[in-house]
Amino acid sequence: VAANLALRVVVVALTAPPRRPADGPPLRTLVVLGSGGHTAEMFALLRALPPSRYAPRSYVLADTDSTSAAKVDAHEAAIGAELALDDTVDDAKLELVSDHCLIRTPRSREVGQNYVTSAFTTARATIHAFGVVWREAPDVVLTNGPGTCLPICLAAFALRVLGARGVAPLVLYAESVCRVRKLSLTGEILYRLRIADALFVQWEGLLAKYPRAKYAGRVM
């Protein structure tokens, strides 16, 4: 059993999920938010993506995050206002593309928290993350490295390994613009373990050190 499971992990890590056709149905998207700079960069990225392609959207934020919810509301209000002015969007499409929700999750590690207690809080967050990914069954997990993202990404990968029916999300990771010479710790983990199906960097020079990464230009 252990050998079969190990083989399954390797196969999933090395095999890209099926490509979604550009003209296919909207992709259920799980957006993992942090706070501060991470959240600002994520919303800059979301503004560059067509909301009609990435819908409905579920936003995951830490239970101690007191600022991101208002930013989600502002972003979604802007999407709704833009769609309402588009004569080609009927009521059914408006409802689908505007559909979103907020999901609170335990933070895996607080700033300044020691590594011993972090192991326990990360385990708790990962258990909760399994439930989130299972219930939401996203087509895409979109993240850029806040502490809340690692448990979600691990859960998404594990459910693919286990062959959970209807749960096979693509994990897309966008590294922060402040990472000029090397990836963040989260980025290193997702890259080295091949948990991220695509890892985007904002500095072209990083490609020499991380050849499987993709240069995406600047989002901010």
Secondary structure per residue as TSV (DSSP state, phi and psi in degrees):
chain	resnum	aa	ss	phi	psi
A	1	V	-	360.0	-44.5
A	2	A	H	-62.6	-40.6
A	3	A	H	-65.7	-41.4
A	4	N	H	-64.7	-39.6
A	5	L	H	-66.0	-42.8
A	6	A	H	-61.7	-41.1
A	7	L	H	-64.0	-39.5
A	8	R	H	-64.0	-40.5
A	9	V	H	-59.7	-45.9
A	10	V	H	-63.8	-43.5
A	11	V	H	-62.1	-46.1
A	12	V	H	-64.9	-40.1
A	13	A	H	-65.2	-33.5
A	14	L	H	-96.6	-9.6
A	15	T	S	-109.0	123.2
A	16	A	-	-72.4	142.2
A	17	P	-	-62.1	160.0
A	18	P	-	-57.2	139.8
A	19	R	-	-71.8	139.1
A	20	R	-	-89.2	126.8
A	21	P	-	-62.5	142.5
A	22	A	T	-61.2	-28.9
A	23	D	T	-99.2	17.2
A	24	G	S	-80.7	-174.3
A	25	P	-	-67.6	161.6
A	26	P	-	-58.2	151.7
A	27	L	-	-99.7	122.9
A	28	R	-	-63.3	124.4
A	29	T	E	-121.5	129.4
A	30	L	E	-105.9	112.0
A	31	V	E	-102.1	122.4
A	32	V	E	-98.7	119.8
A	33	L	-	-104.1	151.3
A	34	G	-	-112.7	-124.4
A	35	S	S	-153.8	164.2
A	36	G	T	62.2	-128.2
A	37	G	H	-62.1	-38.4
A	38	H	H	-59.7	-45.2
A	39	T	H	-66.7	-41.1
A	40	A	H	-60.1	-43.7
A	41	E	H	-67.4	-37.6
A	42	M	H	-64.2	-42.9
A	43	F	H	-70.5	-29.8
A	44	A	H	-63.6	-40.1
A	45	L	H	-67.1	-44.8
A	46	L	H	-62.2	-35.3
A	47	R	H	-66.5	-21.3
A	48	A	T	-87.9	-8.1
A	49	L	S	-102.9	141.5
A	50	P	-	-70.0	118.9
A	51	P	T	-62.5	-26.0
A	52	S	T	-70.2	-20.7
A	53	R	T	-86.8	-35.1
A	54	Y	S	-110.3	82.7
A	55	A	-	-155.7	147.7
A	56	P	S	-71.2	165.5
A	57	R	E	-115.8	128.6
A	58	S	E	-111.9	124.2
A	59	Y	E	-102.0	123.0
A	60	V	E	-100.4	125.2
A	61	L	E	-138.6	153.9
A	62	A	E	-65.5	148.3
A	63	D	T	-66.4	-14.7
A	64	T	T	-100.1	2.9
A	65	D	-	-80.4	115.8
A	66	S	S	-104.1	3.3
A	67	T	S	-120.4	-27.6
A	68	S	H	-71.2	-30.3
A	69	A	H	-59.3	-42.8
A	70	A	H	-64.9	-34.1
A	71	K	H	-70.4	-35.6
A	72	V	H	-62.5	-46.9
A	73	D	H	-58.1	-43.2
A	74	A	H	-66.2	-42.5
A	75	H	H	-64.1	-45.6
A	76	E	H	-69.9	-33.6
A	77	A	H	-63.1	-38.9
A	78	A	H	-65.9	-39.4
A	79	I	H	-63.5	-47.0
A	80	G	H	-60.6	-42.1
A	81	A	H	-64.4	-40.4
A	82	E	H	-67.1	-41.8
A	83	L	H	-67.1	-35.7
A	84	A	H	-64.1	-25.1
A	85	L	T	-88.3	-5.8
A	86	D	-	-92.3	112.4
A	87	D	T	-67.4	-17.1
A	88	T	T	-84.7	-6.9
A	89	V	-	-97.4	116.1
A	90	D	-	-85.6	177.6
A	91	D	H	-62.6	-38.2
A	92	A	H	-65.0	-43.7
A	93	K	H	-69.1	-38.3
A	94	L	H	-60.4	-41.9
A	95	E	H	-65.4	-42.2
A	96	L	H	-65.9	-50.2
A	97	V	H	-70.0	-27.4
A	98	S	H	-86.6	-8.2
A	99	D	-	-66.5	126.5
A	100	H	E	-158.1	163.6
A	101	C	E	-152.4	163.0
A	102	L	E	-108.6	138.2
A	103	I	E	-127.9	123.3
A	104	R	E	-90.5	141.4
A	105	T	E	-140.8	150.2
A	106	P	-	-62.3	140.3
A	107	R	-	-76.3	135.1
A	108	S	S	-71.7	-31.8
A	109	R	-	-157.1	129.4
A	110	E	-	-84.7	155.7
A	111	V	T	-59.7	127.7
A	112	G	T	86.4	-4.0
A	113	Q	-	-70.7	138.6
A	114	N	-	-73.3	160.0
A	115	Y	H	-72.2	-25.4
A	116	V	H	-66.3	-53.2
A	117	T	H	-70.2	-24.7
A	118	S	H	-62.0	-32.7
A	119	A	H	-60.9	-39.9
A	120	F	H	-73.7	-42.9
A	121	T	H	-68.8	-32.7
A	122	T	H	-67.9	-40.0
A	123	A	H	-62.1	-43.0
A	124	R	H	-63.1	-43.3
A	125	A	H	-65.1	-35.8
A	126	T	H	-68.5	-40.6
A	127	I	H	-60.8	-44.0
A	128	H	H	-64.4	-37.4
A	129	A	H	-63.2	-35.8
A	130	F	H	-57.9	-44.6
A	131	G	H	-63.3	-40.6
A	132	V	H	-62.7	-50.5
A	133	V	H	-66.7	-38.6
A	134	W	H	-63.1	-46.8
A	135	R	H	-69.0	-42.5
A	136	E	H	-78.3	-28.1
A	137	A	-	45.0	58.1
A	138	P	-	-72.9	155.7
A	139	D	S	-84.5	-29.0
A	140	V	E	-137.6	135.3
A	141	V	E	-108.6	121.3
A	142	L	E	-114.5	121.6
A	143	T	E	-148.3	162.2
A	144	N	-	-138.3	23.7
A	145	G	-	107.4	7.8
A	146	P	-	-68.3	165.8
A	147	G	T	-60.8	-23.5
A	148	T	T	-74.7	-13.7
A	149	C	H	-81.9	-32.6
A	150	L	H	-61.2	-47.3
A	151	P	H	-59.8	-38.4
A	152	I	H	-64.2	-44.5
A	153	C	H	-66.5	-40.6
A	154	L	H	-62.5	-41.2
A	155	A	H	-65.3	-42.7
A	156	A	H	-61.2	-43.9
A	157	F	H	-66.3	-44.2
A	158	A	H	-63.0	-39.8
A	159	L	H	-67.3	-31.4
A	160	R	H	-68.3	-40.8
A	161	V	H	-61.0	-41.3
A	162	L	T	-77.1	-7.7
A	163	G	T	69.5	35.1
A	164	A	-	-60.8	126.4
A	165	R	T	-63.2	127.8
A	166	G	T	77.7	3.0
A	167	V	-	-124.6	97.1
A	168	A	-	-145.2	62.8
A	169	P	-	-72.0	146.6
A	170	L	E	-84.4	127.8
A	171	V	E	-99.4	114.5
A	172	L	E	-112.1	123.6
A	173	Y	E	-120.3	126.2
A	174	A	E	-110.7	114.7
A	175	E	-	-72.0	150.3
A	176	S	-	-66.0	149.4
A	177	V	T	-64.8	-21.8
A	178	C	T	-76.8	-8.7
A	179	R	-	-89.1	94.9
A	180	V	S	-95.7	-41.0
A	181	R	S	-104.0	-27.2
A	182	K	S	-154.3	163.4
A	183	L	-	-74.0	159.6
A	184	S	-	-68.0	170.1
A	185	L	H	-59.4	-43.5
A	186	T	H	-61.7	-44.4
A	187	G	H	-60.8	-42.1
A	188	E	H	-60.3	-44.4
A	189	I	H	-63.0	-48.5
A	190	L	H	-66.6	-31.9
A	191	Y	H	-76.4	-50.9
A	192	R	H	-65.0	-38.4
A	193	L	T	-88.0	-0.6
A	194	R	T	59.0	34.5
A	195	I	-	-77.8	-36.3
A	196	A	-	-79.8	127.5
A	197	D	S	-74.8	-28.6
A	198	A	E	-146.0	130.7
A	199	L	E	-121.7	118.9
A	200	F	E	-104.1	137.3
A	201	V	E	-117.9	157.6
A	202	Q	S	-106.8	4.2
A	203	W	-	-127.8	121.1
A	204	E	G	-62.0	-29.0
A	205	G	G	-62.5	-21.3
A	206	L	G	-69.8	-18.3
A	207	L	G	-64.6	-28.1
A	208	A	G	-65.7	-35.4
A	209	K	T	-88.2	-28.4
A	210	Y	-	-128.2	78.2
A	211	P	T	-64.3	-21.1
A	212	R	T	-85.1	-6.1
A	213	A	S	-75.5	166.4
A	214	K	E	-123.2	134.3
A	215	Y	E	-82.2	124.9
A	216	A	-	-114.0	6.0
A	217	G	-	73.3	-166.9
A	218	R	-	-98.8	138.5
A	219	V	-	-95.0	-14.5
A	220	M	-	-134.0	360.0
